[in-house]
Amino acid sequence: MNHKIAILSDIHGNATALEAVIADAKTQGASEYWLLGDIFLPGPGANDLVALLKDLPITASVRGNWDDCVLEALDGQYGLKDPQEVQLMRLSQFLMERMDPETIVWLRNLPMLEKKEVDGLRFSLSHNLPEKNYGGDLSVGNNTDKFDQLLDEETDVAIYGHVHKQLLRYGSQGQQIINPGTIGMPYFDWEALKNHRAQYAVIEVEDGELVNILFRKVSYDYEAELELAKSRGLPFIEMYEELRREDNYQGHNLELLASLIEKHGYVEEVKNYFDFLQSEK
């Protein structure tokens, strides 16, 4: 039997890119989809993005670190002193104002690790490490011993996301390791390779054999995505504009975050919103 599986990861709220990827995956004959986390934020996608996913035959999903950030913000684990925490709270507020609450229940129930078997071929799916969905453990330049953390004797192929780069390599014992790249938030270290395309992968399994691994880069209207973000009043829009036009996201630039927080009065907005959430508990 032949299976074509589209692997989607790191959408990051970019519904415009996701729509283009889904259209491309259908032309590739994908019969099912695996979702590797970081579904929302910093882009504006909310219920519209969920609607796209609900129309797909998704047979496996895991939880990413940005998904955890949304849950932690809603659970009151962040404060108002750290600019990154204020950013995550304000973006989570934006998301919750545009998304059905049952989606949060779905996020909470996503596992960190999922195992799949396709005609006897054994897959391990995680956002990053099986028990840690954040950090730089699996950056593409790391040594093989780091990637061996993805593997055990019951895994033939390990698939992960998180690092926003398409990757194909082997573990020290010869198992296959795949990263499909990112749909909504590409990073490039080499200037000549920079492009605005959404990334994903299609794997083909036939009679228990991994016969094809296809990396795809799909063009989409990133200016339309930016205009959508502006029309919805996406917080930190200046950073999203730089991401869409320059493929650069300054999420760790505390000075920039602090200046935008002050400029737009995000602390007061966050405080009022999350005080309301606490009063509803």
DRENPADREN-241648 format. One record per residue (C-alpha): residue number from 1; y, z, x. Coordinates in Angstrom, 3 decimals. Example, Ala and Ser with C-alpha at 12.3 -4.5 7.8 and 13.67 -1.06 7.14 Angstrom:
<rs>
<r 1, <-4.500, 7.800, 12.300>>
<r 2, <-1.060, 7.140, 13.670>>
</rs>
This chain:
<rs>
<r 1, <0.000, 0.000, 0.000>>
<r 2, <3.541, -0.785, 1.181>>
<r 3, <6.375, 1.771, 0.976>>
<r 4, <10.019, 1.101, 1.842>>
<r 5, <12.014, 4.319, 2.028>>
<r 6, <15.802, 4.459, 2.424>>
<r 7, <17.003, 7.497, 4.371>>
<r 8, <20.474, 8.717, 3.400>>
<r 9, <22.357, 11.379, 5.329>>
<r 10, <25.833, 12.836, 5.799>>
<r 11, <27.588, 11.215, 2.847>>
<r 12, <30.421, 13.741, 3.177>>
<r 13, <32.003, 12.993, -0.187>>
<r 14, <32.414, 9.263, 0.457>>
<r 15, <31.182, 7.780, -2.819>>
<r 16, <32.587, 4.338, -1.994>>
<r 17, <30.395, 4.094, 1.102>>
<r 18, <27.396, 5.510, -0.758>>
<r 19, <27.708, 2.868, -3.475>>
<r 20, <27.705, 0.117, -0.831>>
<r 21, <24.676, 1.626, 0.910>>
<r 22, <22.712, 1.863, -2.340>>
<r 23, <23.434, -1.795, -3.086>>
<r 24, <22.258, -2.742, 0.401>>
<r 25, <19.129, -0.574, 0.159>>
<r 26, <18.166, -2.364, -3.041>>
<r 27, <18.427, -5.724, -1.278>>
<r 28, <16.111, -4.311, 1.406>>
<r 29, <13.530, -3.505, -1.263>>
<r 30, <13.731, 0.299, -1.015>>
<r 31, <11.346, 1.904, -3.490>>
<r 32, <12.331, 5.530, -2.849>>
<r 33, <15.035, 7.550, -1.110>>
<r 34, <15.123, 10.627, 1.117>>
<r 35, <18.356, 12.667, 1.265>>
<r 36, <19.120, 14.666, 4.417>>
<r 37, <22.113, 16.775, 3.366>>
<r 38, <25.875, 17.087, 3.912>>
<r 39, <26.459, 15.477, 0.557>>
<r 40, <30.025, 16.604, -0.235>>
<r 41, <33.365, 17.017, 1.575>>
<r 42, <35.716, 16.365, 3.217>>
<r 43, <35.849, 13.255, 1.001>>
<r 44, <36.769, 13.259, -2.710>>
<r 45, <33.348, 12.405, -4.185>>
<r 46, <32.184, 14.863, -6.856>>
<r 47, <30.635, 14.019, -10.237>>
<r 48, <30.913, 10.299, -9.436>>
<r 49, <28.872, 10.812, -6.282>>
<r 50, <26.296, 12.926, -8.126>>
<r 51, <25.948, 10.167, -10.738>>
<r 52, <25.089, 7.649, -8.009>>
<r 53, <22.415, 9.952, -6.608>>
<r 54, <20.933, 10.728, -10.027>>
<r 55, <20.275, 7.035, -10.579>>
<r 56, <18.058, 6.868, -7.478>>
<r 57, <14.352, 7.667, -7.136>>
<r 58, <15.000, 10.470, -4.622>>
<r 59, <11.670, 12.024, -3.672>>
<r 60, <12.832, 14.447, -0.950>>
<r 61, <16.087, 16.336, -0.264>>
<r 62, <17.193, 18.981, 2.235>>
<r 63, <20.347, 21.090, 2.570>>
<r 64, <23.022, 20.408, 5.195>>
<r 65, <25.488, 22.718, 6.903>>
<r 66, <28.456, 21.450, 4.846>>
<r 67, <26.419, 22.148, 1.722>>
<r 68, <26.023, 25.706, 2.971>>
<r 69, <29.766, 25.900, 3.630>>
<r 70, <30.489, 25.106, -0.024>>
<r 71, <28.053, 27.797, -1.156>>
<r 72, <29.472, 30.356, 1.292>>
<r 73, <33.021, 29.649, 0.105>>
<r 74, <32.003, 30.090, -3.527>>
<r 75, <30.155, 33.296, -2.641>>
<r 76, <33.303, 34.838, -1.158>>
<r 77, <32.132, 34.863, 2.457>>
<r 78, <35.372, 33.405, 3.838>>
<r 79, <38.794, 34.937, 4.437>>
<r 80, <42.374, 33.725, 4.680>>
<r 81, <42.977, 34.257, 8.405>>
<r 82, <40.822, 31.517, 9.908>>
<r 83, <42.314, 28.023, 9.288>>
<r 84, <38.834, 26.459, 9.108>>
<r 85, <37.774, 28.934, 6.430>>
<r 86, <40.940, 28.267, 4.421>>
<r 87, <40.229, 24.549, 4.713>>
<r 88, <36.672, 24.979, 3.446>>
<r 89, <37.825, 27.159, 0.564>>
<r 90, <40.533, 24.699, -0.477>>
<r 91, <38.143, 21.744, -0.283>>
<r 92, <35.483, 23.696, -2.203>>
<r 93, <38.085, 24.486, -4.858>>
<r 94, <38.883, 20.770, -5.116>>
<r 95, <35.176, 20.001, -5.453>>
<r 96, <34.473, 22.638, -8.103>>
<r 97, <37.390, 21.466, -10.232>>
<r 98, <35.680, 18.045, -10.428>>
<r 99, <31.984, 18.846, -10.474>>
<r 100, <29.526, 20.251, -13.006>>
<r 101, <28.335, 23.789, -12.147>>
<r 102, <24.664, 22.782, -12.380>>
<r 103, <25.127, 20.728, -9.208>>
<r 104, <25.786, 23.977, -7.343>>
<r 105, <22.515, 25.360, -8.687>>
<r 106, <20.801, 22.235, -7.345>>
<r 107, <22.455, 22.704, -3.922>>
<r 108, <21.309, 26.326, -3.741>>
<r 109, <17.717, 25.299, -4.384>>
<r 110, <17.550, 22.609, -1.699>>
<r 111, <15.221, 23.575, 1.165>>
<r 112, <16.036, 23.486, 4.874>>
<r 113, <12.807, 21.642, 5.622>>
<r 114, <10.649, 19.302, 3.598>>
<r 115, <7.308, 17.801, 4.550>>
<r 116, <6.223, 14.446, 3.160>>
<r 117, <2.979, 12.531, 3.517>>
<r 118, <2.912, 8.776, 2.940>>
<r 119, <-0.563, 7.242, 2.980>>
<r 120, <-1.654, 9.912, 5.446>>
<r 121, <1.381, 9.584, 7.742>>
<r 122, <3.071, 12.973, 8.051>>
<r 123, <6.867, 13.313, 8.003>>
<r 124, <9.139, 16.282, 8.651>>
<r 125, <12.631, 16.119, 7.115>>
<r 126, <15.511, 18.405, 8.079>>
<r 127, <19.271, 18.174, 8.377>>
<r 128, <19.206, 19.488, 11.946>>
<r 129, <16.519, 21.871, 13.178>>
<r 130, <13.893, 22.947, 10.637>>
<r 131, <15.368, 26.462, 10.428>>
<r 132, <18.972, 25.792, 11.535>>
<r 133, <21.094, 23.114, 9.899>>
<r 134, <24.147, 23.466, 12.178>>
<r 135, <24.954, 23.292, 15.903>>
<r 136, <24.512, 20.815, 18.745>>
<r 137, <20.833, 21.354, 19.515>>
<r 138, <19.961, 17.741, 18.678>>
<r 139, <22.949, 15.875, 20.086>>
<r 140, <21.792, 12.419, 21.122>>
<r 141, <22.205, 13.033, 24.882>>
<r 142, <20.046, 16.164, 24.961>>
<r 143, <16.752, 16.407, 26.818>>
<r 144, <13.394, 15.805, 25.176>>
<r 145, <12.523, 19.510, 25.102>>
<r 146, <15.358, 20.029, 22.615>>
<r 147, <13.949, 17.356, 20.307>>
<r 148, <10.473, 18.847, 20.567>>
<r 149, <11.836, 21.640, 18.345>>
<r 150, <11.536, 19.170, 15.467>>
<r 151, <7.841, 18.662, 16.042>>
<r 152, <4.550, 20.420, 15.494>>
<r 153, <0.909, 19.355, 15.416>>
<r 154, <1.226, 18.432, 11.743>>
<r 155, <4.170, 16.046, 12.232>>
<r 156, <3.865, 12.374, 13.122>>
<r 157, <7.499, 11.460, 12.432>>
<r 158, <10.508, 13.802, 12.401>>
<r 159, <13.692, 12.664, 10.653>>
<r 160, <17.002, 14.523, 10.909>>
<r 161, <20.726, 13.911, 10.332>>
<r 162, <23.753, 16.031, 11.282>>
<r 163, <24.872, 14.338, 14.525>>
<r 164, <26.273, 11.229, 12.768>>
<r 165, <24.615, 8.783, 15.165>>
<r 166, <21.685, 6.465, 14.624>>
<r 167, <18.858, 7.367, 16.975>>
<r 168, <15.286, 6.371, 17.765>>
<r 169, <13.306, 8.277, 20.379>>
<r 170, <10.018, 10.094, 21.013>>
<r 171, <8.994, 13.688, 21.543>>
<r 172, <7.155, 14.716, 24.698>>
<r 173, <3.767, 14.211, 22.998>>
<r 174, <4.674, 10.792, 21.607>>
<r 175, <5.695, 11.581, 18.027>>
<r 176, <8.491, 9.485, 16.548>>
<r 177, <12.000, 10.892, 15.979>>
<r 178, <14.552, 9.089, 13.777>>
<r 179, <18.171, 9.719, 12.834>>
<r 180, <19.566, 7.334, 10.176>>
<r 181, <23.212, 7.978, 11.089>>
<r 182, <25.943, 8.885, 8.627>>
<r 183, <27.029, 7.190, 5.431>>
<r 184, <30.470, 8.719, 5.189>>
<r 185, <31.664, 9.987, 8.551>>
<r 186, <30.800, 7.898, 11.664>>
<r 187, <31.615, 9.111, 15.168>>
<r 188, <31.829, 6.846, 18.209>>
<r 189, <32.119, 7.769, 21.883>>
<r 190, <32.312, 4.165, 23.123>>
<r 191, <35.428, 2.364, 21.900>>
<r 192, <33.899, -1.127, 21.777>>
<r 193, <31.206, 0.058, 19.357>>
<r 194, <33.607, 1.645, 16.865>>
<r 195, <33.447, 0.275, 13.325>>
<r 196, <34.054, 1.450, 9.750>>
<r 197, <30.571, 0.712, 8.428>>
<r 198, <28.337, 3.151, 6.586>>
<r 199, <25.051, 3.904, 8.343>>
<r 200, <21.572, 4.512, 6.977>>
<r 201, <17.965, 3.565, 7.757>>
<r 202, <14.983, 2.032, 5.991>>
<r 203, <11.458, 2.836, 7.112>>
<r 204, <8.420, 0.837, 6.042>>
<r 205, <4.967, 2.380, 5.832>>
<r 206, <1.991, 0.152, 5.151>>
<r 207, <-1.510, 1.536, 4.740>>
<r 208, <-0.597, 4.645, 6.702>>
<r 209, <1.136, 2.789, 9.544>>
<r 210, <4.842, 2.961, 10.386>>
<r 211, <5.397, -0.776, 10.658>>
<r 212, <9.208, -1.034, 10.595>>
<r 213, <12.263, 1.131, 11.307>>
<r 214, <15.434, -0.652, 10.269>>
<r 215, <18.884, 0.716, 11.075>>
<r 216, <21.592, -0.616, 8.772>>
<r 217, <25.388, -0.627, 9.061>>
<r 218, <27.063, -1.604, 5.800>>
<r 219, <30.688, -2.640, 5.317>>
<r 220, <32.662, -1.141, 2.439>>
<r 221, <36.278, -0.943, 1.324>>
<r 222, <37.439, 2.127, 3.242>>
<r 223, <41.044, 1.549, 2.165>>
<r 224, <39.905, 1.774, -1.460>>
<r 225, <38.137, 5.028, -0.605>>
<r 226, <41.346, 6.362, 0.927>>
<r 227, <43.376, 5.331, -2.115>>
<r 228, <40.833, 7.090, -4.342>>
<r 229, <41.254, 10.263, -2.276>>
<r 230, <45.033, 10.049, -2.583>>
<r 231, <44.906, 9.429, -6.327>>
<r 232, <42.758, 12.531, -6.816>>
<r 233, <45.026, 14.726, -4.714>>
<r 234, <42.446, 15.428, -1.996>>
<r 235, <43.582, 18.388, 0.142>>
<r 236, <44.139, 17.712, 3.840>>
<r 237, <44.687, 14.061, 2.982>>
<r 238, <46.328, 13.458, 6.359>>
<r 239, <43.041, 14.274, 8.080>>
<r 240, <41.060, 12.092, 5.694>>
<r 241, <43.405, 9.187, 6.346>>
<r 242, <42.793, 9.516, 10.082>>
<r 243, <39.047, 9.695, 9.455>>
<r 244, <38.980, 6.566, 7.325>>
<r 245, <41.288, 4.465, 9.502>>
<r 246, <40.493, 5.771, 12.991>>
<r 247, <36.949, 7.165, 12.556>>
<r 248, <38.255, 10.454, 13.890>>
<r 249, <38.063, 13.806, 12.115>>
<r 250, <39.951, 16.774, 13.567>>
<r 251, <38.103, 19.513, 11.734>>
<r 252, <38.134, 21.766, 14.802>>
<r 253, <41.844, 21.311, 15.546>>
<r 254, <43.046, 24.765, 14.509>>
<r 255, <46.685, 23.987, 15.255>>
<r 256, <46.629, 20.931, 12.984>>
<r 257, <44.799, 22.811, 10.247>>
<r 258, <47.273, 25.691, 10.379>>
<r 259, <50.240, 23.334, 10.121>>
<r 260, <48.792, 21.503, 7.119>>
<r 261, <47.872, 24.782, 5.419>>
<r 262, <51.444, 25.988, 5.776>>
<r 263, <52.947, 22.614, 4.801>>
<r 264, <51.008, 22.396, 1.526>>
<r 265, <50.823, 26.085, 0.653>>
<r 266, <47.042, 26.067, 0.594>>
<r 267, <46.656, 29.809, 1.194>>
<r 268, <48.324, 30.684, -2.104>>
<r 269, <46.312, 28.056, -3.979>>
<r 270, <43.059, 29.327, -2.492>>
<r 271, <43.927, 32.960, -3.110>>
<r 272, <44.735, 32.362, -6.765>>
<r 273, <41.618, 30.279, -7.360>>
<r 274, <39.117, 32.547, -5.649>>
<r 275, <40.649, 35.682, -7.154>>
<r 276, <39.935, 34.018, -10.489>>
<r 277, <36.343, 33.325, -9.469>>
<r 278, <35.838, 36.964, -8.513>>
<r 279, <37.229, 38.110, -11.865>>
<r 280, <34.689, 35.905, -13.648>>
<r 281, <31.703, 37.589, -11.952>>
</rs>
